[in-house]
């Protein structure tokens, strides 16, 4: 893939991030932070691309013109779909945008199937967790859950998401967010709270994890590291040191789990700032543990493939 194609894919992803015009300012700030924080590679200057998109100096037509190969067109479309789905079901504006992307890139109608798969992953939350922001407190004192078992489930979820980060398929990256949401849901439930998806999203946003921005960060590291779109048995032998060393999916999942455990165990008394500060501290702890658990992460990655991702999210 050429540097111009990589720039075009990132530009299309940023266009997708802002197409519905409903991003909270907090999420916009996270997207900007990621654009500034991801390293430059192959001549890709993300801060410049971010400004170009915001100032409308790039268009779908100009981006499509930079994508020459079939592989780059398909990858660009997949990235745009996952960005639109990262924070839940697609809006009408996002569906229209993706239809325009398919037309502009000359993709076959079968490309819409990928969009359906991504929406299934985005929507794969427990039935009781649907809603717009509710966390129903326990009606009576609940027996304390087994703390060691919760710690084990947090570690297992962190290893699984770390493994998904090592896979080249865009849907694998997409699966990380709903799996994180399910982890928070299960922890709240263990302490007697019935959470809906709106509350879980608010919890993630409060600690500093934006859904769209997190997907962009995960996928951006893969793309700039040359991992997205690669296939074949050589992947796990030459796993892109950039992705392996960062391990952000392991660390962020580990931190989300442990902060959620403290929050719901303590009766949801932590302030927003305390949650954010605690999350930042536990992320650093997770980063330090990632090296220790890297063999387990790599071994888990060897058992996964694109065909297992949807069933994995459904069954979590």
C-alpha positions in Angstrom: 0.0 0.0 0.0 1.4 3.4 -1.0 1.7 6.4 1.5 -1.0 8.3 -0.5 -3.4 5.3 -0.1 -2.6 5.2 3.7 -3.3 8.9 4.0 -6.6 8.5 2.0 -7.7 5.7 4.3 -7.0 7.7 7.4 -8.8 10.7 5.9 -11.9 8.6 5.0 -11.9 7.3 8.6 -11.9 10.9 10.0 -14.7 11.9 7.5 -16.7 9.0 8.8 -16.1 10.0 12.4 -17.7 13.4 11.9 -20.3 12.6 9.3 -23.3 12.6 11.7 -22.3 15.9 13.4 -23.4 14.6 16.7 -20.1 13.9 18.4 -19.8 15.2 21.9 -17.1 17.8 22.4 -15.3 15.4 24.7 -15.2 12.8 21.9 -14.0 15.4 19.4 -11.2 16.3 21.8 -10.2 12.6 22.1 -10.1 12.2 18.3 -7.9 15.3 18.1 -5.6 13.9 20.8 -5.3 10.6 18.9 -4.5 12.4 15.7 -1.8 14.3 17.4 -0.5 11.4 19.4 -0.2 8.6 16.8 3.3 8.6 15.3 3.9 9.8 11.8 4.7 7.0 9.4 5.2 6.7 5.6 4.6 10.5 5.3 1.3 10.4 7.1 0.8 13.5 9.2 -2.3 12.8 11.2 -2.7 16.3 12.8 -2.7 17.8 9.3 -5.2 15.3 8.1 -7.4 16.0 11.1 -7.4 19.8 10.3 -8.0 19.1 6.6 -11.2 17.1 7.5 -12.5 19.7 10.0 -11.8 22.6 7.6 -13.5 20.6 4.7 -10.3 20.7 2.6 -10.8 17.1 1.7 -13.9 15.4 0.2 -15.1 11.9 -0.4 -14.3 12.3 -4.1 -10.8 13.5 -3.5 -10.1 10.7 -1.1 -11.6 8.1 -3.4 -9.3 9.3 -6.2 -6.2 8.4 -4.1 -7.3 4.8 -3.6 -6.0 2.8 -6.6 -5.8 -0.9 -5.5 -8.8 -3.1 -4.7 -7.2 -3.9 -1.4 -6.9 -0.3 -0.3 -10.5 0.5 -1.4 -11.9 -2.5 0.5 -9.8 -1.6 3.6 -10.9 2.1 3.4 -14.5 1.1 3.3 -14.2 -1.4 6.2 -12.5 1.3 8.3 -15.2 3.8 7.5 -17.9 1.2 8.5 -16.3 0.4 11.8 -15.8 4.1 12.7 -19.5 4.7 12.0 -20.5 1.6 14.1 -18.0 2.1 17.0 -20.5 4.1 19.1 -23.5 1.9 18.2 -26.0 1.6 15.4 -25.5 3.7 12.3 -27.5 6.9 12.0 -29.3 7.8 8.8 -26.5 10.2 7.9 -23.9 7.5 8.4 -25.8 5.0 6.3 -26.1 7.5 3.4 -22.4 8.3 3.8 -21.4 4.6 3.6 -23.6 4.1 0.5 -21.8 7.1 -1.1 -18.5 5.5 -0.2 -19.4 2.2 -1.8 -20.5 4.1 -5.0 -17.4 6.4 -5.0 -15.0 3.4 -4.6 -16.9 1.3 -7.1 -17.4 -1.5 -4.6 -19.8 -4.4 -5.3 -23.1 -4.5 -3.5 -21.7 -7.4 -1.5 -19.6 -4.9 0.4 -22.8 -4.0 2.2 -22.6 -7.4 3.9 -19.5 -6.2 5.8 -21.6 -3.3 7.1 -24.2 -5.7 8.4 -21.6 -7.8 10.2 -20.1 -4.7 11.8 -23.6 -3.6 13.0 -24.2 -7.0 14.5 -21.0 -6.7 16.5 -21.9 -3.1 17.6 -25.3 -4.2 18.7 -24.2 -7.4 20.5 -25.1 -6.4 24.0 -27.1 -8.3 26.6 -30.8 -7.8 26.2 -31.1 -6.3 29.6 -28.4 -3.8 28.8 -30.3 -1.9 26.1 -31.4 1.6 27.0 -30.3 5.2 27.2 -28.4 5.7 30.5 -29.9 3.8 33.4 -28.2 2.1 36.3 -30.7 0.5 38.6 -29.4 0.1 42.1 -29.8 -3.1 44.1 -33.2 -3.3 45.8 -31.6 -4.9 48.8 -28.2 -5.8 50.1 -26.5 -8.2 47.6 -24.0 -10.9 48.6 -20.5 -9.8 47.8 -19.2 -11.3 44.6 -16.0 -13.4 44.7 -13.3 -10.7 44.2 -10.7 -13.2 43.0 -13.1 -14.5 40.4 -13.8 -11.0 39.2 -10.1 -10.3 38.9 -9.7 -13.5 36.9 -12.5 -12.5 34.5 -10.9 -9.0 34.1 -7.6 -10.6 33.2 -9.1 -13.0 30.8 -11.0 -10.2 29.1 -7.8 -8.2 28.9 -5.9 -11.1 27.3 -8.7 -11.7 24.8 -8.8 -8.0 23.7 -5.1 -7.9 23.5 -5.2 -10.9 21.2 -7.9 -9.3 19.0 -5.5 -6.3 18.7 -3.0 -8.6 17.1 -5.3 -9.8 14.3 -5.3 -8.0 11.0 -9.0 -8.0 10.3 -11.0 -4.8 10.9 -13.8 -6.7 12.5 -11.5 -8.0 15.1 -10.6 -4.5 16.1 -14.3 -3.6 16.1 -15.1 -6.4 18.6 -12.9 -4.9 21.3 -15.4 -2.2 22.3 -18.5 -4.3 22.8 -16.4 -6.8 24.7 -15.3 -4.0 27.0 -18.9 -2.8 27.4 -19.9 -6.4 28.3 -17.2 -6.6 30.9 -18.4 -3.4 32.7 -22.0 -4.7 32.4 -21.1 -8.0 34.1 -19.1 -6.3 36.9 -22.0 -4.0 37.6 -24.4 -7.0 37.6 -22.1 -8.9 40.0 -22.7 -6.0 42.5 -26.4 -6.0 42.0 -26.7 -3.2 39.4 -28.8 -3.6 36.3 -27.1 -1.4 33.7 -28.2 -0.4 30.3 -25.9 0.3 27.3 -26.4 4.1 27.7 -25.0 3.9 31.2 -22.1 1.7 30.2 -21.2 4.1 27.4 -21.4 7.1 29.8 -19.1 5.2 32.2 -16.5 4.6 29.5 -16.7 8.3 28.5 -16.4 9.5 32.1 -13.1 7.5 32.6 -11.8 8.9 29.3 -12.6 6.1 26.8 -14.4 7.4 23.8 -15.9 4.7 21.6 -15.1 6.2 18.2 -11.8 7.6 19.3 -10.7 4.3 20.8 -11.5 2.5 17.6 -9.5 5.1 15.6 -6.6 4.7 18.0 -6.6 0.9 17.8 -7.0 0.8 14.0 -4.7 3.7 13.4 -1.8 1.9 15.1 -2.5 -1.2 13.1 -2.8 0.7 9.8 0.4 2.8 10.3 2.2 -0.4 11.5 1.2 -2.1 8.2 -0.9 -4.8 9.9 -4.4 -4.0 8.8 -5.3 -6.0 5.7 -2.4 -8.5 6.1 -3.3 -12.1 5.9 -1.4 -15.4 6.1 0.5 -17.5 8.6 3.4 -15.1 8.9 1.3 -12.6 11.0 2.0 -14.1 14.4 5.6 -14.7 13.7 6.3 -11.1 12.7 3.7 -9.3 14.8 4.6 -5.7 14.2 6.5 -4.5 17.3 4.6 -1.3 17.3 1.3 -3.0 18.1 2.8 -5.7 20.4 4.7 -3.2 22.5 1.8 -0.8 22.9 -0.8 -3.3 24.1 -3.3 -0.6 24.6 -6.3 -2.9 24.3 -5.0 -5.1 27.1 -4.2 -2.1 29.3 -7.5 -0.2 28.7 -9.6 -3.4 29.2 -7.7 -4.2 32.4 -8.2 -0.6 33.7 -11.9 -0.5 32.8 -12.5 -3.8 34.6 -10.7 -2.8 37.8 -12.1 0.8 37.9 -15.6 -0.6 37.3 -15.1 -3.1 40.2 -14.1 -0.3 42.6 -16.9 1.9 41.4 -19.8 -0.6 41.8 -18.3 -2.2 44.9 -18.3 1.2 46.5 -21.9 2.0 45.7 -21.0 4.3 42.7 -19.7 7.1 45.1 -16.5 7.9 43.1 -16.7 11.3 41.4 -16.1 11.7 37.7 -12.6 13.2 38.3 -11.7 10.3 40.7 -12.8 7.8 38.1 -10.7 9.4 35.4 -7.7 9.7 37.7 -8.0 6.1 38.9 -8.4 4.9 35.3 -5.2 6.7 34.2 -3.3 5.1 37.0 -4.6 1.6 36.4 -3.9 1.9 32.6 -0.2 2.4 33.5 -0.4 -0.7 35.7 -2.0 -2.6 32.8 0.8 -1.5 30.4 3.4 -2.8 32.8 1.6 -6.2 33.0 1.2 -6.5 29.3 4.7 -7.8 28.8 4.2 -10.4 31.4 1.1 -11.7 29.7 2.2 -11.3 26.1 2.8 -15.0 25.6 -0.8 -15.7 26.7 -2.0 -13.0 24.4 -0.1 -14.4 21.5 -1.3 -17.9 22.2 -4.9 -16.7 22.4 -4.5 -14.9 19.1 -3.5 -18.2 17.5 -6.9 -19.6 18.3 -8.9 -16.8 16.8 -9.9 -15.9 13.2 -12.3 -13.6 11.6 -15.0 -16.2 11.5 -15.0 -16.5 15.3 -15.3 -12.8 16.0 -19.1 -12.4 15.8 -19.8 -15.6 17.8 -17.3 -14.5 20.3 -19.0 -11.2 20.9 -22.5 -12.8 21.0 -21.4 -15.4 23.5 -19.4 -13.2 25.8 
